[in-house]
Structures are given as C-alpha cells and as structure tokens.
Amino acid sequence: MSDHVDLTVDGKTCKLPLILGYDGSRAVDITSLRNKTGLITYDPGFSNTGACKSKITFIDGEKGILRYRGIPVEELAENAKFTEVAYLLINGDLPDRKEMSRFSMLLTDNSLVHEDMKFFFQKFPKPSDPLGILTAMVSALKSFYPYILDEDEEIDITVTRLLSKIRTLAAMSYKISKGHKVVIPRHDLTYCANFLNMMFDSPVQPYVIDEDIVDALNTSLILHADHEQNCSTTAVRVVGSSRVNLFATISAGMAALWGPIHGAADRQVIQTLKDVFKNRISLSRLIERAKNPDENYFLPGVGHRIYKTYDPRAKILKQVCDRIHQKQGKPDPLFEIAMELEEKVLNDEYFIETRQYPNINFYSGVLLRKIGIPSNMFTVMYAIGRLPGWIANWKEMNDNPKELIIRPRQIYIGPPQMKFIPLDDRVTKR
C-alpha cells in the first residue's frame, strides 16, 4: 500500500502523504498543497474534511458503530454511570475505585454556585430560552473563577467544577423561570439523582427518587456524551484553538448546539408528534411529504449526516422508553405514534434506498418527556450530556503543542478591484 498519493497539476506532479486511521480509513494530508501547487481545497460544510486527529470517539456510520475511547457505547450505556463515562472521555481511561472516589468527591464539593449568580438569573426576561441563559452563565463562570493554572490538579478541579455546576445552573434556570425556590444540591445523591431532585423537589411536594428514572436519565446523558466532530464540538475546537478559557470555549459549543437542526431537533420531533395527535394528521401524509422533493420537508428525527444505518443510540433509547412506558403503565399517545411512525419509515422503500433511519433525536425527546423534563429544557439536557465530550476535545487540543489556531481559507467570488468613489460623486440608487 502506498504511503502517498500523486497529484498532477499543470503537468507537475507532487506527492501528498497518506494518513491511516485505526479502521483502515485513509486521508490525504493536504497541509503542503498550496505551497506545492498554489491550490486550496473547497469543501462546503466540511463534509469530506478531517480537521484533526483524535483518540476520543470512533464512529463507523455505515455499520452503526459508536465507541468512546474504544469501548462500545452499548456496553457503557448498560453498565456505566454518566460520571464514569465523563472521566473516561476526559482522561482517556475508565477510573479505578480510588480515582472514581476522588472524582465524585470533587463533583460534590463543587456543586454549589456563587450566591451572586442568582442575581444574574433573576434579571433575564421570563421568556428567555433556558439554553441561552445557561450559555451566558457558563461564560460568566470565568469571572467567578478567573485563575486556571497549567498544573494538572488545577485543570482537574476546573473541569469537575464545570461538570458539577452545569447541572446546578440548569436546575436553577428552571426553578427561577417557574418562580420557585431554588433547591440546593445534596451530598448524598448521585449526579443524575441530584439533578432531578434540584429540578422537581419543592416544599409542598417533595421529590421521590425513582431509581428507574435516574437510570433512564443516566443512559440518555451517556448516549449524548460525545459524537466526534459534530457542529458544536467543532465550534469548541475552533474557539478553543485561540487558547481562550474553558468556560468561554464551552459556551461557544452551547451556542452552536442551540440551533434547530442540531441540539434542538428533539423538540421538533415532539412538536411533530403533538401535531399528529392533536390535528389527527395522517402518518402516511407525513411520509409522502418527506418523499416529495417539491415539499422540501424532512421528517424530524429521521436521517443522519454520518449514520447510513439505524443510529445505535436510538436503538438503546427506544428500549429505555419502552421500559419506562411499561413501568408507568399509562397511555402515552406520543410514544405510540413515534413507534408507528418508525415502523412505517423502516418499511418504506424510499427511506431504505436513501438510507434514512431514526437517529437519537427520534426518541430522546420522548424519553425526557416521560422523565418529566419540559420541552424547553431538552437542549439544556443535551448540553449537560455533551459537556464531557466538549471538555475532552478542548483538553486534547490544548495538550497538543503542535495545534494551530483554526483559520480556514475561502474562495473569493466578489467583484475585482474597485476604485473608491467620493460620496458626492456616487450615483443615487433607485
């Protein structure tokens, strides 16, 4: 197998190195392309561009494989806690008992937020989107914790501080938006149980911890923990490449996640299911709309940029939804509509031929709704889950001394050189 490719431009041949991936995939290293040929590449949306080398997450979209640090996500979802997966992604290995004990202690010790932050929360207008509030508050953490040293221990504390406080900030944003008293974190509860208690406990109706609900949330967060170089993770790498602080870097990822075709997709799925139920819309009609190119309509939660088979995360979430549905023992028309819609998609020749299958958003909103999370908090939950992956990418990038500031090129298609015209000489536009 050759270790390079030959590119001939204007009769001159240059050699471009090949980079081999773990799975045998190959990439052309075009770092020297412009110097050797005067050319740059054009790849809108970076669909065919490898922007970095990474040891964090492996995806095979053709086979439906997802692994964190080499471990299949199915095994992690079944056996691990979210905090273990966070440690794995950020540090590279699963923690031993001593490491897990220290990590848990740091999460507990850093769970409270500064009292002055409540003042900021209360000044946001009531209709403010919770993720917009959380994005601003995470960025503001730099003002409360201005010193991040280079020592590993200080970075560990900064990372766990953010992992711990994000759930407290998220729960605070929900409580304040409801006009309710903020619930402080408890030292005796696990990460997920603590969050649920801070969300739903109240003096008039104490929240009862249900371990099945806690496990469901734990699984959901694990499945969202990382997903290679998606839009928000790329935003983290782009912003972080300027060596800005961790808090500002993560807030950039949250801002990218806010978009309706990224982190807010599960809200669109729920809205579609509600519309079907409320307005008695035919699922066959939705299917036909998605198949008609003139409609420019895409079924929310169906199809994926990377996966050309059933999203492995969606399979797991469906099972969790079904388990909670059976336990709750009451009708859930939205879940039933989702299962019916999924069956139609999986058996329709159009979706089979175009390789469009349910993705993680298809069932994530349904599950969060069963847990009791309101739809305006869905993207916040996504951000809590994705935080370990963002931090891992930030850390991997900062640990690489050869990392460059990310600065793509462009193809200029504007006007040629123009002469400046003084204001009084310019023709009035009609």
Secondary structure, DSSP 8 states (H G I E B T S, - for coil): --SEEEEEETTEEEEEEEEE-TTS-EEE--TTHHHHHS-----GGGTT------SSEEEETTTTEEEETTEEHHHHHHH--HHHHHHHHHHSS---HHHHHHHHHHHHHT----THHHHHHHHS-TT--HHHHHHHHHHHHHHHS----SSHHHHHHHHHHHHHHHHHHHHHHHHHHHT-------TTS-HHHHHHHHHH--SSS-----HHHHHHHHHHHHHTS--SS-HHHHHHHHHHTTT--HHHHHHHHHHHHTSTTTTTHHHHHHHHHHHHHHHT--HHHHHHHHH-TTT----TTB--SS-SS--HHHHHHHHHHHHHHHHHTS--HHHHHHHHHHHHHHT-HHHHHTT--B-HHHHHHHHHHHHT--GGGHHHHHHHHHHHHHHHHHHHHHT-TT-----------S--------GGGS----
